[in-house]
């Protein structure tokens, strides 16, 4: 199937990565099979089956409690974005949420993370949240909002696609070697496309910032970086990706380039002794 062209006017449904849909179906079938097997086994072994059924209820409850505690700690120490608090980021979030036709604009927090460039979406008790590390926002202050707009669009795409809803349908399959990580990587490719549709001029810069940092990413040769995906094919690189929840950044950039996303102009890196450094 040909790669869809990514632009602001592209219908969002066309940007969903094909493998995401296929792998999700496989995971649901596998998980439902596991659930059915556990129920049948419990009915055939009532003495021990009952304890397993109790564990199947208690373990998710513990996970829910731990998630709530972690999120509560984060929310109590982060800065909540609003019209008065980081209005630039709030405006980007509202604009992208409308573009994706989300029913509600998620609550966004900015959190200091010791220099880590990252963001993530999460869901708890029916509410959606997006957490953006402070260094990502600093990049917007230094170099413009385009790259940050892509990162926000990428995280909102997880909400648009429902990646955080009904996770119980896929939990057993997520523990199968390679299957759960393959589905997660497919979701990331989808969200890259959606983020690029929301903020096309910042898509590649947003990914390069994750690779080279907020100061050096404008100096990266995009095509050379994308070509790395084909040049570096060692056993350990391939093995590491197979076990990872995210595709390699080189592959993510290459996928956006293939989809026709605009390549940002490259800045020359001033070096010591170079007149440009003066």
N, C-alpha and C positions, 0 to 999 in steps of 0.2 A: 504494500500500500504506500503511495507517495506521501512524502512528508508535507503536512499542510503549511502554507505560508502564514507566518505570524505577523499580524499587524493590528492596529487599534480597532479596525473595523471588521476583523475576522469573527464570524460566529463562534462563540465560546465552545459550543458542543463539538465543533470540528477539531478543537485543539486537545481533546482528551486523548492521551496516549493509548493506543489500541491494546497494548499488553496489560494496561491497568485493568481494563474491563475483563479481559480473559482471565487474568490471574485472580481477580476478585471472585469471579464465578467458581474457579477451582478451589479457592480457599473456603468459600461458603459450603461447597459440597463436602469437602474434606472435614470441616468442623462439624457440620451436621451429622456426618457419619460417625465421628468420634462421640458426639453427644448421644446418638442413638445406641452405639455400642456400650457406652457406660450405663445407660438406663437398662438395657437388656441384661448386662452382666450383673447389675445391682439386683434386678428381679430374680435372677437365677441363683444369686448368692446373698440371700437376705441378711445373714449374720454380719458379713463384712461390708456388704453393699451399702447398708444404711450409714455407716461411718464415712464412706467415701462421698455419699450424697451430702452429708453435713459439711464435710471439708470443701466440697464444690460450692457451697453457699458461704462458708466462713472466709475462705481465702479471698474471693473477690471483695468481700466486705472489708477485710483488712487492707486490701489494695486501695479501695475507695477512701478509707480513713487516712491512709498515708498520703495519698494524692491531695486530699483536702488540707492536711497539715502543711505539706510542702508549698502548696499554692497560697495558703493563708500567710505563711512566713514571707513568701515573696511579695505578696500584695501589701503587706505591712511595712516593707522596707523599700519598695520601689515607688516611682513617681507616676501617678495616674495621668494619662494624657487627656486634655480637654481643650475647649476653645481658649482658655486662659493659660493652660500649662502645655508648652510646646505646641502652639497652634499650627505651625507648619506641618508637623507630623499628624495632627488631628485632621487637618484639611485633606491630606493625602489619603488617610484611612477612610474618611467619609466618601471621597470621590471614587475610590476603588470599590468600596462596598456598594455604592450605587451602580457602578459599572457591572458588577457581578450580580446585582439584584438580590443582595442578601436581605433577609427580612429584618435583621437588626445589625447595627454597627457594633462590632465586638468591643469590649473594653480593652484598651491598650495601656501597657505599663512600660516604662523605661527603667532598666535595671543596670547598675554598675557591675561589670563582670571582669575587671582586671585586664582589659585590653582585648578580650575575645570578641571577634566580629561574628555575631550570631543573632538569630531571632527564632521564635517558635510559637506555634499556636497550640492551645490546649482547650479542653472542655471539661467542665465539672458541674454536676447537678443541673444540666440543661443550659448552662451559660457558657458562652465562648469568650476566650481571652487570647490576646496576642502579647507576647513579651519581646521587647526589642532591647538588645544590649546597648548601653550608652555610647559605645564607640561607633556603632552604626549611625546614630544620630549626629555624632561629631563629624562624621564624614559628610553629612549633608551641609553642616555649617561651614565646612572647609571648602567643599568642591561642588555644591549644588545638590538638589534634591532628587535627581533622576535615579541614581543607583539605589537610594533609600526607597524611592517609590516602587522600584521593582521588587525589593525585598518585602515591602509591605504587601504588594500585590501577590507575591508568592505565598505568603502565609495566609492571606485571605482566601486564596484558591483552595487551600486545604479545607476551609470551612465551606466554601461553595460546593466542593465535590463530596462533602459529607464524610471525609476521611476519619473524623473523630466521632461519628455517630455509629451506634449499633455495633460497637467493636466486639461484643460478645459473640457475634456471628462468625468471627474469624480468629478468635483467640487461640483455639487448639492448633490451627494450621500455622499460626505465626511461630510456633515452636518447632516446626519441621525444618530440618536443615535446608537452606537455600530458598525455600518457597516463600516464607514470610519476608525475607530480605529482598527477594526479587520483586514482590508486590510493592514493597516500600519504595524501591528505586523507581518503579514505574510511576508511582504517585508523584515522585519528585520531578520526573520529566514532564508530567502533566502540569504541575504547578509552575515550573519554569516557563512553559508556554503561556499559561494564563497570566503570570506576572509580566511577561514580555508584552502581552496584548494590552495590559493596563498601563505599562510604562516602557514602551519599546526602546526609547533612547537610553534607558538606564539598565537594560537587562544584562548585557555582557559586562558592563562595568561592575554591576552588583556581584556577579560571580567572580570576576577577577579580583575584587576586593577581598573575597574570602580566601583566595589563593595567595595573593602577594601583599595584602594589607592595604589600609586606606591611603597611605602615602605613595606606595610604589605601583599600585595597579594601573595608573594612567600610562606608565612607561612600558607595559607588557605588550609585546607583539601578539595580537589576537590570533592571527592565522597560524603563527608558529606554535602558540600554546595549544590551539585546537589540534594541530598536527601531532602533538605529543601523544594524543590518544592512540594514534596508529603506530608511532615510533616506539613507545614504551609498552611492550607487550610481554613482559617477563612473567614467569610462572607466579611469582609472589605478588605482583601487581594485580594479575587476574584473580588470584585466590583472595586477596584482600578485598577486592570489590565484590566478589560473590558472597562474602560474609557481611558486607556493609549494608546499612539501611539507605545510604545515599550513593548515587553514581559518582564516579570520579569527576572532579571539577573539569578536567580536560574534555571528557566526554559531554558534559553538560554544555560547555561553551561550544564545542563542535556541533552539537545538536541544534543550538540556537542559530549558529552561522548557517547551517544547512537549511534551516527554516526561513532564512532570509532576513533575520534580524540585523539591523544596521550595526556595522562595526565602528566603534568610536575611534576618533583620531588619536594617534599615539604621540605622547610627549617624549622628547628626548631627555634622557637622564643626565643632568649636569654632574661632571666628575671633577675631582680635585685637579687643578691645573688647567681646566677647561675654561675659556673665557666666559662661557655661559654661566659658570658658577659664580661669577663676580656680581 
